[in-house]
Every structure is written in structure tokens, then in C-alpha cells.
Amino acid sequence: MTEQFEVNGLRAVVTGGAGDIGRCLVAGLAGGGARVLAVDRDADALHDAMDEWASERVSIAVCDITNEAAVDRLFADDVADGLGGIDLLVNNAGVMVRAAPDETEFEHWRSLMSVNVDAAFLCARAAGRLMKPRGQGVIVNISSIASIKALDGRVAYCTSKAAIAHMTRSLALEWGPFGIRSNAIAPGFIRTRMNADLRRDPVRTAAMTDQVPLKRFAEPEELVGPLLFLASQAARYVNGHILFVDGGLQVT
Ligand SMILES: NC(=O)c1ccc[n+]([C@@H]2O[C@H](COP(=O)([O-])OP(=O)(O)OC[C@H]3O[C@@H](n4cnc5c(N)ncnc54)[C@H](O)[C@@H]3O)[C@@H](O)[C@H]2O)c1
């Protein structure tokens, strides 16, 4: 039974691999025997993370994935040639802008969309082009509880996470016939630098955890199990699903 959950031998690409959640996802996949290419635009953070992973199964690529030509080069050189192909894409890179709608600068809106939506599409398109001729592959997009819950001061972020959830369903429809499964993980409140400012305020922290039936933030490591499930044969009939990993926040 447990062998269905294996990711041993998979060739995986994780974007935003040097971030708080990305580091854990890379470590979890490599720990399960996958060969992982961690992609990030932050070269220093990638090199730090490389020391942390200390695994010969992990390689890194510095790339700003909002750049179409750079993504196409990444998938031609580092993925097709370097990794020898791709079985799993994890679209994890993401950014946050906090501002009231009327104070949201268009420039900030656009740059958030370019990472959270455009770049995820560019990477999915490049991965799909490699997966389709082989008739197999898995895409896991990192959406958010913000895809279904409006969170104050985060209009651009909420919009982008709803977009990526729906992109997931579209890809599931379009590429399912080619053996490519597309799913998303929608995390709730995860203890990362993205919300460190909110967690410094005890009143806001209590207000956040009070809404969560499990009454706490999650650690980034708690996303690894759901990813391994979606990536593995255990989820071979799971397609177009948004898996909330949110301590039950979506029901409140
Ligand atoms: N932290 C949370 O509570 C939470 C909750 C729900 C969803 N998420 C989602 O999880 C994902 C990871 O979040 P995190 O908390 O680890 O954030 P993080 O800021 O720690 O990591 C994000 C990483 O993405 C990289 N990145 C950003 N733009 C890039 C680009 N153009 N090209 C390449 N790399 C780029 C950053 O350099 C960073 O290393 C994001 O998509 C986020 O929206 C986070």
C-alpha cells in the first residue's frame, strides 16, 4: 500500500524553492527520493538553502520566472537537458502586497500578478510542453485560502490566488486527456516570513488563530505530506482538485 505514495525517482521542479515553504517542499521531495530542481530569483537564498538541503538530489537555478524567455531557457537547459525531463512541477513562487484597494498602486498589482499568475502559467506551459508528448506528468499549484476567503488589505493577493485555483481546473480539463494531472494546494495560515509582520501583533495573531478550527498556524513542513500525496500514484485519479491545508479555516 505505502509504495503508492512514493515519489522516488521523480524529476521535480519547485519554483520559489528558496522561500520558507519552498525549502520544505524541496527537502520533502528530495527526502522521498525525487531529483529536484529548485528555482528562485534570489541567488543568495538559493545558495543558503542548498547548504541546508545538503542533498545530491537537489540542484538549483537562478531565474526570474516572470520573464518568458528566461522560463523557456530554464526548461530547455536546466529541465530538459539538466534534469533529463520533468515529472512534477510545483508552482510555489508567490508574493504578497498589503494595501487597501483604494491605496493599491497599479504597479504593485501588476507585479504581484506577474509572479502569482503569469509566471505560474509560463512554467505550467513550459512543463506541459515536455509532459504532453510523454503522456504523463503532474502539476501542483500553490494557491491559498485567500482563493475563497476575502482577506482584508489583500485584494491583489486574493484575486491572484483565485486565478491560480481556476487555472488549475482549466489545466486539469485541457491536459487530463494527455495523462497530466493538475491540482492545487490551498494553504491556510502558515508560519512564514510572508505573515511575520502580522504575527508580531498578538491581537492580530489571536484574531487569525481564533478563526481556525485547529486553533493554530501550520508549520511549512505540514504542506509536505499533501504535496507527496498529490505527486504520487496514490492520487492518480485526483485531477482538478484544490486541497485545502488550512486546519479547517475554509469552513468558518
Ligand atoms: N505563508 C503563508 O501563510 C501562505 C499561505 C497560503 C499560500 N501561501 C503561498 O505559498 C507560496 C510560498 O510562500 P512562502 O510563505 O514560502 O513565501 P516566501 O516569500 O518565503 O517564498 C517565496 C519565494 O518565491 C520567490 N520568488 C518570488 N518572485 C519570484 C520570481 N519572479 N521568480 C522566481 N522566484 C520568485 C522568492 O524569492 C521567495 O524565495 C506562495 O505562493 C504563497 O502565496 C503562503
The ligand as an SDF file (V2000), in Angstrom:
LIG
                    3D

 44 48  0  0  0  0  0  0  0  0999 V2000
    2.8680   31.8460    4.1210 N   0  0  0  0  0  0  0  0  0  0  0  0
    1.5680   31.5600    4.1010 C   0  0  0  0  0  0  0  0  0  0  0  0
    0.8630   31.6170    5.1390 O   0  0  0  0  0  0  0  0  0  0  0  0
    0.9230   31.1490    2.8150 C   0  0  0  0  0  0  0  0  0  0  0  0
   -0.4400   30.8150    2.8460 C   0  0  0  0  0  0  0  0  0  0  0  0
   -1.0440   30.4330    1.6700 C   0  0  0  0  0  0  0  0  0  0  0  0
   -0.3190   30.3630    0.4880 C   0  0  0  0  0  0  0  0  0  0  0  0
    0.9980   30.6940    0.5050 N   0  0  0  0  0  0  0  0  0  0  0  0
    1.7050   30.6040   -0.7730 C   0  0  0  0  0  0  0  0  0  0  0  0
    2.8090   29.7370   -0.6430 O   0  0  0  0  0  0  0  0  0  0  0  0
    3.8290   30.1100   -1.5750 C   0  0  0  0  0  0  0  0  0  0  0  0
    5.1640   30.2510   -0.8560 C   0  0  0  0  0  0  0  0  0  0  0  0
    5.0370   31.2420    0.1430 O   0  0  0  0  0  0  0  0  0  0  0  0
    6.1200   31.4910    1.2930 P   0  0  0  0  0  0  0  0  0  0  0  0
    5.3590   31.8540    2.5070 O   0  0  0  0  0  0  0  0  0  0  0  0
    7.1180   30.3710    1.3320 O   0  0  0  0  0  0  0  0  0  0  0  0
    6.7850   32.8240    0.7200 O   0  0  0  0  0  0  0  0  0  0  0  0
    8.3470   33.2470    0.6320 P   0  0  0  0  0  0  0  0  0  0  0  0
    8.3380   34.7070    0.4040 O   0  0  0  0  0  0  0  0  0  0  0  0
    9.0940   32.7090    1.8110 O   0  0  0  0  0  0  0  0  0  0  0  0
    8.8300   32.4690   -0.6650 O   0  0  0  0  0  0  0  0  0  0  0  0
    8.5040   32.8610   -1.9650 C   0  0  0  0  0  0  0  0  0  0  0  0
    9.7040   32.6190   -2.8440 C   0  0  0  0  0  0  0  0  0  0  0  0
    9.3430   32.9320   -4.1980 O   0  0  0  0  0  0  0  0  0  0  0  0
   10.4660   33.5740   -4.7980 C   0  0  0  0  0  0  0  0  0  0  0  0
   10.0330   34.3940   -5.9310 N   0  0  0  0  0  0  0  0  0  0  0  0
    9.2260   35.4910   -5.8960 C   0  0  0  0  0  0  0  0  0  0  0  0
    9.1290   36.0090   -7.1170 N   0  0  0  0  0  0  0  0  0  0  0  0
    9.8680   35.2370   -7.9620 C   0  0  0  0  0  0  0  0  0  0  0  0
   10.1640   35.2830   -9.3490 C   0  0  0  0  0  0  0  0  0  0  0  0
    9.6840   36.2650  -10.1260 N   0  0  0  0  0  0  0  0  0  0  0  0
   10.9740   34.3370   -9.8710 N   0  0  0  0  0  0  0  0  0  0  0  0
   11.4760   33.3580   -9.0820 C   0  0  0  0  0  0  0  0  0  0  0  0
   11.2450   33.2730   -7.7550 N   0  0  0  0  0  0  0  0  0  0  0  0
   10.4440   34.2060   -7.2000 C   0  0  0  0  0  0  0  0  0  0  0  0
   11.0470   34.4440   -3.6760 C   0  0  0  0  0  0  0  0  0  0  0  0
   12.3820   34.8320   -3.9410 O   0  0  0  0  0  0  0  0  0  0  0  0
   10.8950   33.5220   -2.4750 C   0  0  0  0  0  0  0  0  0  0  0  0
   12.0660   32.7520   -2.2620 O   0  0  0  0  0  0  0  0  0  0  0  0
    3.3550   31.4160   -2.2160 C   0  0  0  0  0  0  0  0  0  0  0  0
    2.7510   31.1420   -3.4580 O   0  0  0  0  0  0  0  0  0  0  0  0
    2.3200   31.9130   -1.2370 C   0  0  0  0  0  0  0  0  0  0  0  0
    1.3880   32.7630   -1.8220 O   0  0  0  0  0  0  0  0  0  0  0  0
    1.6430   31.0870    1.6370 C   0  0  0  0  0  0  0  0  0  0  0  0
  1  2  1  0
  2  3  2  0
  2  4  1  0
  4  5  1  0
  4 44  2  0
  5  6  2  0
  6  7  1  0
  7  8  2  0
  8  9  1  0
  8 44  1  0
  9 10  1  0
  9 42  1  0
 10 11  1  0
 11 12  1  0
 11 40  1  0
 12 13  1  0
 13 14  1  0
 14 15  2  0
 14 16  1  0
 14 17  1  0
 17 18  1  0
 18 19  2  0
 18 20  1  0
 18 21  1  0
 21 22  1  0
 22 23  1  0
 23 24  1  0
 23 38  1  0
 24 25  1  0
 25 26  1  0
 25 36  1  0
 26 27  1  0
 26 35  1  0
 27 28  2  0
 28 29  1  0
 29 30  1  0
 29 35  2  0
 30 31  1  0
 30 32  2  0
 32 33  1  0
 33 34  2  0
 34 35  1  0
 36 37  1  0
 36 38  1  0
 38 39  1  0
 40 41  1  0
 40 42  1  0
 42 43  1  0
M  CHG  2   8   1  16  -1
M  END
$$$$
